[in-house]
Amino acid sequence: MRAKEEDASADFSLEKPQTDVLPPSPALVVDRAAWEQRLRDISSLFAQFPDVFADQVEFEAEDQTDYYVSSEGARVAAPSQDARLIVVARTRAADGMDLFRAETFEADSPAGLPDRKTIADKTIAMAKSLEALRAAPVTEPFDGPAILSGRAAAVFFHEVLGHRLEGQRQRGDEEGQTFTKMLGKPILPSFLSVADDPKLTAFQGTALSGHYDFDDEGQPARRVDLIKDGVLETFLMSRLPIASVAQSNGHGRAEAGHMPTGRQGNLIVTSSKTVPESELRKMLIDEAKKQGKPYGLYFEDISSGFAVTTRRSPQAFQVIPLVVYRVYVDGRPDELVRGVSIVGTPQAALNSILATGDKMDIFNGICGAESGSIPVSAVAPAMLVSQIETQRQAQGTARPPILPPPSAAGLNPDAGKGAN
């Protein structure tokens, strides 16, 4: 009753059944009372910043074993441990714009998390950043050169490129199939390569959230070279075949209760055209002058975003920066701005990359898609792009709190002792 599908691949690939029962993890040890006090101590740091009217500090420690058995004869048991500390704080500008910052610390055990001073320093820096953002001007729409810091570039690649390289997005009449017919062709500048390696547990001493030993279809995790020297090599595959790739490459992932699909694990972006960060900044100013722009933009931190991959909608993306500066060509000091949203289309954005920094940075987070929410990581250097488009974010109208938070000596004797 329907026209023939363009991709008539099978619905499920034949794979060798795995029989690998890994040894159990060491016993998870958590001093609950000590961590409760530590969370209170972290939260109390915000008491010296009255404009930060809400904060949340969370600690999670998990000891988990994933079991997979199938009628094909597979028997897999893969234990893992994770520890995560999350600090989130919020404020509101006088014009009603809500602003937030977040810091996430990851490790494979509670003992591996950063020490108290490191976390306290980052928490205070976050609060100071929020107070500065409240007073920063709202940016105007912009089209011109920009630098994405390493962390910002990692989020950018995860959203703009990574989702479009997931195998299931290459078949079906609902998918936009941005890169489906591009195998063996350049989709990035020739100095960039991209791999996904869920076997990596850490990068330069920092734990990676996207690590796993077996995917959620019982297939062993493996490194996949997606793009070499700018040329597309393959896709992230579950056991759903596509016309160009018939087998899984260990990337069938899902939250419990969802059907696994091809998903990212640890996305690693590398470059053969690197320059020191100071030189990258000079290149930004030169590019802005060349385009007749009074400034370029520097994106220090990005929270999240979304990518549209279905063909019923424009093949576009939007990412939400948290900390953005204008870098003026006339030598004026950099200016912090707020209310910025990056928008665009993937092919135009990815091919506007001119050079990269010489230091790699890491993004750890949780990614939501049709197969549920899963932990992911992305690693990338800072990137200079010749063209990026921004628009103004949606802005609220609620007034900031009229009264400051109750002080420790005021109405609430427990103020500053716990999470608000």
C-alpha positions as a LaTeX table, in Angstrom:
\begin{tabular}{lrrr}
\hline
Residue & $x$ (\AA) & $y$ (\AA) & $z$ (\AA) \\
\hline
Met1 & 0.00 & 0.00 & 0.00 \\
Arg2 & 3.04 & 2.29 & 0.23 \\
Ala3 & 5.76 & 3.30 & $-2.17$ \\
Lys4 & 9.03 & 1.40 & $-1.81$ \\
Glu5 & 11.32 & 2.77 & 0.88 \\
Glu6 & 14.53 & 4.38 & $-0.31$ \\
Asp7 & 16.54 & 2.34 & 2.22 \\
Ala8 & 15.35 & $-1.29$ & 2.15 \\
Ser9 & 17.92 & $-2.55$ & 4.68 \\
Ala10 & 17.04 & $-5.28$ & 7.16 \\
Asp11 & 15.47 & $-4.34$ & 10.48 \\
Phe12 & 18.07 & $-6.03$ & 12.70 \\
Ser13 & 21.69 & $-7.00$ & 12.11 \\
Leu14 & 23.22 & $-10.40$ & 12.80 \\
Glu15 & 26.02 & $-10.10$ & 15.35 \\
Lys16 & 28.25 & $-12.55$ & 17.20 \\
Pro17 & 26.71 & $-13.24$ & 20.63 \\
Gln18 & 28.94 & $-11.95$ & 23.42 \\
Thr19 & 29.56 & $-14.00$ & 26.57 \\
Asp20 & 31.56 & $-11.78$ & 28.89 \\
Val21 & 30.80 & $-11.55$ & 32.60 \\
Leu22 & 33.10 & $-8.85$ & 33.98 \\
Pro23 & 34.26 & $-8.98$ & 37.62 \\
Pro24 & 32.19 & $-6.93$ & 40.08 \\
Ser25 & 33.23 & $-3.43$ & 41.09 \\
Pro26 & 34.73 & $-2.77$ & 44.53 \\
Ala27 & 32.15 & $-2.00$ & 47.20 \\
Leu28 & 30.78 & 1.54 & 46.93 \\
Val29 & 31.64 & 3.51 & 50.08 \\
Val30 & 29.76 & 6.75 & 50.82 \\
Asp31 & 29.98 & 8.60 & 54.14 \\
Arg32 & 26.42 & 9.94 & 54.04 \\
Ala33 & 26.73 & 12.29 & 57.02 \\
Ala34 & 29.97 & 13.79 & 55.72 \\
Trp35 & 28.49 & 14.40 & 52.26 \\
Glu36 & 25.33 & 15.95 & 53.69 \\
Gln37 & 27.49 & 18.44 & 55.59 \\
Arg38 & 29.65 & 19.06 & 52.55 \\
Leu39 & 26.58 & 19.91 & 50.44 \\
Arg40 & 25.41 & 22.34 & 53.13 \\
Asp41 & 28.85 & 23.96 & 53.15 \\
Ile42 & 28.83 & 24.40 & 49.37 \\
Ser43 & 25.31 & 25.83 & 49.37 \\
Ser44 & 26.17 & 28.23 & 52.20 \\
Leu45 & 28.74 & 29.92 & 49.95 \\
Phe46 & 25.88 & 31.58 & 48.06 \\
Ala47 & 24.73 & 33.41 & 51.23 \\
Gln48 & 27.28 & 36.15 & 50.48 \\
Phe49 & 25.61 & 36.80 & 47.10 \\
Pro50 & 22.06 & 38.04 & 47.87 \\
Asp51 & 21.11 & 38.40 & 44.20 \\
Val52 & 21.54 & 34.66 & 43.70 \\
Phe53 & 18.09 & 33.77 & 44.95 \\
Ala54 & 18.12 & 30.00 & 44.29 \\
Asp55 & 20.76 & 27.31 & 44.41 \\
Gln56 & 20.75 & 23.55 & 44.35 \\
Val57 & 23.62 & 21.24 & 45.26 \\
Glu58 & 23.29 & 17.52 & 44.52 \\
Phe59 & 25.53 & 14.52 & 45.08 \\
Glu60 & 24.93 & 11.20 & 43.34 \\
Ala61 & 26.87 & 7.96 & 43.73 \\
Glu62 & 25.85 & 4.86 & 41.81 \\
Asp63 & 26.96 & 1.25 & 41.76 \\
Gln64 & 25.31 & $-0.45$ & 38.81 \\
Thr65 & 25.63 & $-3.72$ & 36.91 \\
Asp66 & 24.03 & $-3.99$ & 33.47 \\
Tyr67 & 22.97 & $-7.50$ & 32.46 \\
Tyr68 & 22.12 & $-8.52$ & 28.91 \\
Val69 & 20.87 & $-11.94$ & 27.82 \\
Ser70 & 19.32 & $-12.88$ & 24.50 \\
Ser71 & 17.88 & $-15.84$ & 22.60 \\
Glu72 & 21.00 & $-15.66$ & 20.42 \\
Gly73 & 23.07 & $-16.93$ & 23.35 \\
Ala74 & 24.49 & $-13.60$ & 24.58 \\
Arg75 & 25.32 & $-13.32$ & 28.28 \\
Val76 & 26.89 & $-10.03$ & 29.38 \\
Ala77 & 27.33 & $-8.50$ & 32.83 \\
Ala78 & 29.07 & $-5.09$ & 32.96 \\
Pro79 & 29.51 & $-3.37$ & 36.36 \\
Ser80 & 30.21 & 0.35 & 36.70 \\
Gln81 & 30.46 & 3.03 & 39.37 \\
Asp82 & 29.89 & 6.75 & 39.02 \\
Ala83 & 29.95 & 9.76 & 41.32 \\
Arg84 & 28.61 & 13.16 & 40.36 \\
Leu85 & 28.41 & 16.51 & 42.16 \\
Ile86 & 26.14 & 19.15 & 40.60 \\
Val87 & 25.96 & 22.81 & 41.63 \\
Val88 & 23.28 & 25.01 & 40.04 \\
Ala89 & 22.55 & 28.65 & 40.86 \\
Arg90 & 19.99 & 31.13 & 39.51 \\
Thr91 & 19.40 & 34.86 & 39.46 \\
Arg92 & 17.12 & 37.30 & 37.62 \\
Ala93 & 17.99 & 40.59 & 35.98 \\
Ala94 & 15.94 & 43.74 & 36.61 \\
Asp95 & 14.27 & 43.37 & 33.18 \\
Gly96 & 12.97 & 39.88 & 34.07 \\
Met97 & 15.55 & 37.72 & 32.30 \\
Asp98 & 16.30 & 34.53 & 34.22 \\
Leu99 & 19.97 & 33.53 & 34.32 \\
Phe100 & 21.65 & 30.40 & 35.60 \\
Arg101 & 25.06 & 28.74 & 35.81 \\
Ala102 & 25.91 & 25.13 & 36.53 \\
Glu103 & 29.04 & 23.15 & 37.38 \\
Thr104 & 29.20 & 19.36 & 37.21 \\
Phe105 & 32.04 & 17.32 & 38.69 \\
Glu106 & 32.38 & 13.68 & 37.58 \\
Ala107 & 34.47 & 10.74 & 38.81 \\
Asp108 & 34.32 & 6.95 & 38.96 \\
Ser109 & 34.09 & 7.06 & 42.77 \\
Pro110 & 33.31 & 9.65 & 45.47 \\
Ala111 & 36.99 & 9.76 & 46.42 \\
Gly112 & 37.85 & 10.81 & 42.85 \\
Leu113 & 35.85 & 14.04 & 43.01 \\
Pro114 & 37.79 & 17.33 & 43.36 \\
Asp115 & 38.85 & 18.57 & 46.79 \\
Arg116 & 36.84 & 21.10 & 48.81 \\
Lys117 & 38.91 & 24.12 & 47.78 \\
Thr118 & 38.57 & 23.40 & 44.04 \\
Ile119 & 34.79 & 23.06 & 44.33 \\
Ala120 & 34.49 & 26.14 & 46.57 \\
Asp121 & 36.56 & 28.25 & 44.16 \\
Lys122 & 34.40 & 27.22 & 41.19 \\
Thr123 & 31.20 & 27.81 & 43.17 \\
Ile124 & 32.23 & 31.35 & 44.17 \\
Ala125 & 33.33 & 32.08 & 40.59 \\
Met126 & 29.91 & 30.92 & 39.40 \\
Ala127 & 28.12 & 33.25 & 41.83 \\
Lys128 & 30.29 & 36.21 & 40.82 \\
Ser129 & 29.58 & 35.44 & 37.17 \\
Leu130 & 25.82 & 35.51 & 37.83 \\
Glu131 & 26.06 & 38.89 & 39.57 \\
Ala132 & 28.02 & 40.25 & 36.60 \\
Leu133 & 25.48 & 38.83 & 34.15 \\
Arg134 & 22.61 & 40.61 & 35.94 \\
Ala135 & 24.23 & 43.96 & 35.10 \\
Ala136 & 25.38 & 43.00 & 31.58 \\
Pro137 & 23.60 & 44.51 & 28.55 \\
Val138 & 21.31 & 42.37 & 26.42 \\
Thr139 & 22.97 & 41.58 & 23.12 \\
Glu140 & 21.58 & 42.38 & 19.69 \\
Pro141 & 21.32 & 39.81 & 16.85 \\
Phe142 & 24.76 & 39.24 & 15.33 \\
Asp143 & 26.24 & 37.63 & 12.24 \\
Gly144 & 30.03 & 37.48 & 12.19 \\
Pro145 & 33.18 & 35.81 & 13.55 \\
Ala146 & 33.40 & 34.14 & 16.95 \\
Ile147 & 35.51 & 31.91 & 19.17 \\
Leu148 & 33.98 & 28.94 & 20.94 \\
Ser149 & 35.99 & 27.95 & 24.02 \\
Gly150 & 36.92 & 24.27 & 24.25 \\
Arg151 & 33.93 & 23.41 & 26.45 \\
Ala152 & 31.60 & 25.47 & 24.25 \\
Ala153 & 32.99 & 23.81 & 21.11 \\
Ala154 & 32.46 & 20.37 & 22.67 \\
Val155 & 28.76 & 21.11 & 23.31 \\
Phe156 & 28.49 & 22.65 & 19.83 \\
Phe157 & 29.88 & 19.51 & 18.13 \\
His158 & 27.69 & 17.22 & 20.22 \\
Glu159 & 24.53 & 19.08 & 19.19 \\
Val160 & 25.30 & 20.22 & 15.65 \\
Leu161 & 27.27 & 17.24 & 14.30 \\
Gly162 & 27.00 & 14.28 & 16.65 \\
His163 & 23.24 & 13.76 & 16.44 \\
Arg164 & 23.34 & 13.87 & 12.64 \\
Leu165 & 25.88 & 11.02 & 12.59 \\
Glu166 & 23.61 & 8.62 & 14.51 \\
Gly167 & 22.76 & 5.63 & 12.33 \\
Gln168 & 18.97 & 5.60 & 12.59 \\
Arg169 & 18.86 & 9.17 & 11.26 \\
Gln170 & 20.12 & 7.92 & 7.89 \\
Arg171 & 16.95 & 5.97 & 7.00 \\
Gly172 & 13.20 & 6.52 & 7.11 \\
Asp173 & 11.03 & 9.04 & 5.31 \\
Glu174 & 10.83 & 11.26 & 8.41 \\
Glu175 & 14.56 & 11.90 & 8.77 \\
Gly176 & 16.35 & 14.84 & 7.17 \\
Gln177 & 19.41 & 12.65 & 6.37 \\
Thr178 & 21.79 & 15.61 & 6.35 \\
Phe179 & 24.92 & 13.51 & 5.76 \\
Thr180 & 23.47 & 10.17 & 4.54 \\
Lys181 & 24.81 & 10.50 & 0.98 \\
Met182 & 28.09 & 12.13 & 2.07 \\
Leu183 & 30.17 & 9.04 & 2.91 \\
Gly184 & 33.66 & 9.46 & 1.48 \\
Lys185 & 33.12 & 13.18 & 1.02 \\
Pro186 & 34.36 & 16.15 & 3.08 \\
Ile187 & 31.90 & 17.57 & 5.61 \\
Leu188 & 34.46 & 19.42 & 7.79 \\
Pro189 & 37.62 & 21.40 & 7.08 \\
Ser190 & 40.51 & 19.01 & 6.29 \\
Phe191 & 42.35 & 19.77 & 9.54 \\
Leu192 & 39.55 & 18.29 & 11.71 \\
Ser193 & 38.90 & 14.66 & 12.63 \\
Val194 & 36.14 & 13.24 & 14.85 \\
Ala195 & 35.95 & 9.89 & 16.66 \\
Asp196 & 33.65 & 8.40 & 19.27 \\
Asp197 & 35.44 & 6.22 & 21.82 \\
Pro198 & 33.29 & 4.90 & 24.70 \\
Lys199 & 36.21 & 2.75 & 25.86 \\
Leu200 & 37.92 & 5.88 & 27.25 \\
Thr201 & 37.30 & 6.21 & 30.98 \\
Ala202 & 39.10 & 9.55 & 31.33 \\
Phe203 & 40.76 & 12.28 & 29.28 \\
Gln204 & 43.81 & 14.09 & 30.66 \\
Gly205 & 42.86 & 13.03 & 34.18 \\
Thr206 & 39.17 & 13.97 & 33.98 \\
Ala207 & 36.55 & 11.19 & 34.09 \\
Leu208 & 34.31 & 10.88 & 31.03 \\
Ser209 & 30.58 & 10.29 & 31.51 \\
Gly210 & 30.13 & 8.58 & 28.13 \\
His211 & 32.26 & 5.54 & 29.03 \\
Tyr212 & 30.78 & 2.02 & 28.84 \\
Asp213 & 32.09 & $-1.51$ & 28.19 \\
Phe214 & 29.05 & $-2.95$ & 26.38 \\
Asp215 & 26.20 & $-1.12$ & 24.70 \\
Asp216 & 22.54 & $-1.80$ & 25.49 \\
Glu217 & 22.30 & $-4.49$ & 22.79 \\
Gly218 & 25.12 & $-6.53$ & 24.32 \\
Gln219 & 27.74 & $-5.41$ & 21.78 \\
Pro220 & 31.26 & $-4.50$ & 22.95 \\
Ala221 & 31.99 & $-0.78$ & 22.97 \\
Arg222 & 34.52 & 0.23 & 20.34 \\
Arg223 & 36.21 & 3.32 & 19.00 \\
Val224 & 34.68 & 4.57 & 15.76 \\
Asp225 & 36.54 & 7.00 & 13.49 \\
Leu226 & 33.64 & 9.02 & 12.14 \\
Ile227 & 35.52 & 11.74 & 10.24 \\
Lys228 & 39.17 & 11.62 & 9.13 \\
Asp229 & 40.81 & 14.79 & 7.84 \\
Gly230 & 37.37 & 16.28 & 7.22 \\
Val231 & 36.03 & 13.27 & 5.28 \\
Leu232 & 32.99 & 11.33 & 6.55 \\
Glu233 & 33.88 & 7.66 & 7.16 \\
Thr234 & 30.88 & 6.07 & 8.89 \\
Phe235 & 28.01 & 6.52 & 11.37 \\
Leu236 & 27.23 & 5.59 & 14.99 \\
Met237 & 25.48 & 2.24 & 14.66 \\
Ser238 & 23.12 & 0.16 & 16.76 \\
Arg239 & 21.80 & $-3.14$ & 15.35 \\
Leu240 & 19.50 & $-1.25$ & 12.99 \\
Pro241 & 21.29 & $-1.49$ & 9.60 \\
Ile242 & 21.35 & 1.25 & 6.99 \\
Ala243 & 22.17 & 1.06 & 3.29 \\
Ser244 & 25.81 & 2.02 & 3.79 \\
Val245 & 26.57 & 0.21 & 7.10 \\
Ala246 & 25.19 & $-3.26$ & 7.83 \\
Gln247 & 26.64 & $-4.00$ & 11.28 \\
Ser248 & 26.63 & $-2.50$ & 14.76 \\
Asn249 & 29.74 & $-0.71$ & 15.98 \\
Gly250 & 28.80 & $-0.86$ & 19.65 \\
His251 & 26.78 & 2.36 & 19.92 \\
Gly252 & 23.25 & 1.02 & 20.55 \\
Arg253 & 22.34 & 2.94 & 23.71 \\
Ala254 & 19.17 & 3.56 & 25.69 \\
Glu255 & 17.78 & 4.56 & 29.04 \\
Ala256 & 16.07 & 1.67 & 30.85 \\
Gly257 & 12.69 & 0.98 & 29.26 \\
His258 & 13.56 & 2.46 & 25.85 \\
Met259 & 14.56 & 0.86 & 22.55 \\
Pro260 & 18.31 & 1.29 & 21.86 \\
Thr261 & 19.36 & 3.47 & 18.93 \\
Gly262 & 22.70 & 4.70 & 17.64 \\
Arg263 & 23.93 & 7.30 & 20.15 \\
Gln264 & 27.07 & 9.17 & 21.08 \\
Gly265 & 29.39 & 8.08 & 23.91 \\
Asn266 & 32.66 & 10.03 & 24.13 \\
Leu267 & 32.86 & 12.29 & 21.08 \\
Ile268 & 36.47 & 13.40 & 20.50 \\
Val269 & 37.33 & 16.25 & 18.10 \\
Thr270 & 41.00 & 16.64 & 17.12 \\
Ser271 & 42.76 & 19.19 & 14.93 \\
Ser272 & 45.99 & 19.42 & 12.96 \\
Lys273 & 45.74 & 23.22 & 12.69 \\
Thr274 & 46.23 & 24.51 & 16.22 \\
Val275 & 47.46 & 27.85 & 17.52 \\
Pro276 & 47.88 & 29.24 & 21.07 \\
Glu277 & 44.75 & 30.80 & 22.56 \\
Ser278 & 46.32 & 34.28 & 22.36 \\
Glu279 & 46.90 & 33.84 & 18.63 \\
Leu280 & 43.33 & 32.61 & 18.16 \\
Arg281 & 42.08 & 35.81 & 19.77 \\
Lys282 & 44.23 & 37.91 & 17.44 \\
Met283 & 42.83 & 35.98 & 14.48 \\
Leu284 & 39.30 & 36.75 & 15.73 \\
Ile285 & 40.01 & 40.49 & 15.79 \\
Asp286 & 41.62 & 40.35 & 12.33 \\
Glu287 & 38.60 & 38.48 & 10.93 \\
Ala288 & 36.17 & 40.99 & 12.49 \\
Lys289 & 38.12 & 43.89 & 10.92 \\
Lys290 & 38.12 & 42.10 & 7.58 \\
Gln291 & 34.32 & 41.77 & 7.74 \\
Gly292 & 33.85 & 45.36 & 8.90 \\
Lys293 & 32.46 & 44.29 & 12.28 \\
Pro294 & 33.07 & 46.38 & 15.42 \\
Tyr295 & 33.57 & 43.21 & 17.46 \\
Gly296 & 33.64 & 39.43 & 17.41 \\
Leu297 & 32.06 & 37.17 & 20.02 \\
Tyr298 & 33.74 & 34.86 & 22.53 \\
Phe299 & 31.58 & 32.04 & 23.90 \\
Glu300 & 33.04 & 30.89 & 27.20 \\
Asp301 & 30.34 & 28.44 & 28.29 \\
Ile302 & 27.30 & 26.80 & 26.69 \\
Ser303 & 24.58 & 25.01 & 28.63 \\
Ser304 & 22.73 & 22.89 & 26.09 \\
Gly305 & 20.82 & 23.02 & 22.86 \\
Phe306 & 18.77 & 21.05 & 20.40 \\
Ala307 & 19.16 & 19.86 & 16.84 \\
Val308 & 16.29 & 19.33 & 14.43 \\
Thr309 & 16.96 & 16.26 & 12.28 \\
Thr310 & 13.53 & 15.51 & 10.77 \\
Arg311 & 12.79 & 16.60 & 7.22 \\
Arg312 & 9.41 & 18.12 & 8.11 \\
Ser313 & 11.30 & 20.99 & 9.77 \\
Pro314 & 14.29 & 23.07 & 8.70 \\
Gln315 & 17.61 & 21.26 & 9.31 \\
Ala316 & 18.65 & 23.75 & 11.96 \\
Phe317 & 20.11 & 23.88 & 15.44 \\
Gln318 & 19.97 & 26.15 & 18.46 \\
Val319 & 22.41 & 26.21 & 21.37 \\
Ile320 & 22.13 & 28.36 & 24.48 \\
Pro321 & 25.34 & 30.07 & 25.66 \\
Leu322 & 25.67 & 31.05 & 29.31 \\
Val323 & 28.71 & 33.34 & 29.21 \\
Val324 & 29.42 & 35.49 & 26.13 \\
Tyr325 & 31.79 & 38.43 & 25.59 \\
Arg326 & 32.11 & 41.01 & 22.85 \\
Val327 & 35.78 & 41.28 & 21.77 \\
Tyr328 & 36.20 & 44.77 & 20.29 \\
Val329 & 38.54 & 45.44 & 17.39 \\
Asp330 & 39.48 & 48.92 & 18.68 \\
Gly331 & 41.13 & 47.59 & 21.84 \\
Arg332 & 38.32 & 48.32 & 24.28 \\
Pro333 & 38.04 & 45.80 & 27.16 \\
Asp334 & 35.90 & 42.75 & 26.46 \\
Glu335 & 32.24 & 43.30 & 27.34 \\
Leu336 & 30.08 & 40.65 & 29.00 \\
Val337 & 26.62 & 40.38 & 27.38 \\
Arg338 & 23.54 & 38.22 & 27.98 \\
Gly339 & 20.47 & 36.93 & 26.18 \\
Val340 & 22.37 & 35.25 & 23.34 \\
Ser341 & 21.17 & 32.20 & 21.40 \\
Ile342 & 23.23 & 30.60 & 18.61 \\
Val343 & 21.21 & 29.47 & 15.59 \\
Gly344 & 22.08 & 28.14 & 12.17 \\
Thr345 & 22.28 & 25.20 & 9.82 \\
Pro346 & 24.89 & 22.46 & 10.32 \\
Gln347 & 26.73 & 22.42 & 7.01 \\
Ala348 & 27.21 & 26.19 & 6.93 \\
Ala349 & 28.32 & 26.33 & 10.56 \\
Leu350 & 30.76 & 23.41 & 10.41 \\
Asn351 & 32.48 & 24.61 & 7.26 \\
Ser352 & 33.11 & 28.09 & 8.68 \\
Ile353 & 35.75 & 26.82 & 11.15 \\
Leu354 & 39.06 & 28.58 & 10.43 \\
Ala355 & 41.43 & 27.30 & 13.15 \\
Thr356 & 41.52 & 25.73 & 16.60 \\
Gly357 & 43.25 & 26.31 & 19.91 \\
Asp358 & 45.98 & 24.06 & 21.26 \\
Lys359 & 44.20 & 22.92 & 24.43 \\
Met360 & 41.39 & 20.38 & 24.71 \\
Asp361 & 38.42 & 20.83 & 27.05 \\
Ile362 & 35.67 & 18.49 & 28.22 \\
Phe363 & 31.89 & 18.56 & 28.42 \\
Asn364 & 30.17 & 15.94 & 30.58 \\
Gly365 & 26.39 & 15.83 & 30.60 \\
Ile366 & 23.12 & 13.98 & 30.06 \\
Cys367 & 21.67 & 13.81 & 26.55 \\
Gly368 & 17.99 & 13.21 & 25.86 \\
Ala369 & 16.66 & 11.72 & 22.62 \\
Glu370 & 14.15 & 9.11 & 21.43 \\
Ser371 & 15.97 & 6.30 & 23.28 \\
Gly372 & 15.90 & 8.23 & 26.55 \\
Ser373 & 18.43 & 10.17 & 28.62 \\
Ile374 & 21.98 & 8.79 & 28.72 \\
Pro375 & 25.35 & 10.10 & 29.99 \\
Val376 & 27.63 & 11.52 & 27.29 \\
Ser377 & 30.92 & 13.38 & 26.94 \\
Ala378 & 32.49 & 15.52 & 24.26 \\
Val379 & 36.10 & 16.73 & 24.00 \\
Ala380 & 37.25 & 19.54 & 21.70 \\
Pro381 & 39.70 & 22.43 & 21.35 \\
Ala382 & 38.60 & 26.07 & 21.15 \\
Met383 & 37.50 & 27.00 & 17.64 \\
Leu384 & 37.51 & 30.17 & 15.56 \\
Val385 & 34.60 & 30.40 & 13.12 \\
Ser386 & 34.29 & 33.02 & 10.40 \\
Gln387 & 30.51 & 33.19 & 10.62 \\
Ile388 & 28.09 & 32.51 & 13.41 \\
Glu389 & 24.54 & 33.77 & 13.77 \\
Thr390 & 22.92 & 34.71 & 17.05 \\
Gln391 & 19.46 & 35.85 & 18.04 \\
Arg392 & 18.00 & 37.15 & 21.27 \\
Gln393 & 16.73 & 34.61 & 23.76 \\
Ala394 & 13.16 & 34.59 & 25.00 \\
Gln395 & 12.89 & 36.91 & 27.98 \\
Gly396 & 10.67 & 36.60 & 31.05 \\
Thr397 & 8.70 & 39.42 & 32.63 \\
Ala398 & 8.71 & 38.38 & 36.28 \\
Arg399 & 10.36 & 40.87 & 38.62 \\
Pro400 & 13.38 & 39.86 & 40.70 \\
Pro401 & 12.68 & 39.13 & 44.38 \\
Ile402 & 11.78 & 42.33 & 46.23 \\
Leu403 & 13.39 & 41.33 & 49.55 \\
Pro404 & 16.87 & 39.89 & 50.04 \\
Pro405 & 17.21 & 36.36 & 51.45 \\
Pro406 & 16.78 & 36.19 & 55.24 \\
Ser407 & 20.17 & 36.45 & 56.91 \\
Ala408 & 21.55 & 33.93 & 59.38 \\
Ala409 & 20.82 & 36.45 & 62.16 \\
Gly410 & 17.35 & 37.26 & 60.84 \\
Leu411 & 14.08 & 35.43 & 60.45 \\
Asn412 & 15.54 & 32.07 & 59.41 \\
Pro413 & 18.18 & 30.73 & 61.82 \\
Asp414 & 19.10 & 27.95 & 59.34 \\
Ala415 & 19.70 & 30.23 & 56.36 \\
Gly416 & 22.98 & 29.49 & 54.64 \\
Lys417 & 23.17 & 25.97 & 56.15 \\
Gly418 & 21.37 & 24.05 & 53.45 \\
Ala419 & 20.33 & 24.07 & 49.82 \\
Asn420 & 17.67 & 26.65 & 48.99 \\
\hline
\end{tabular}
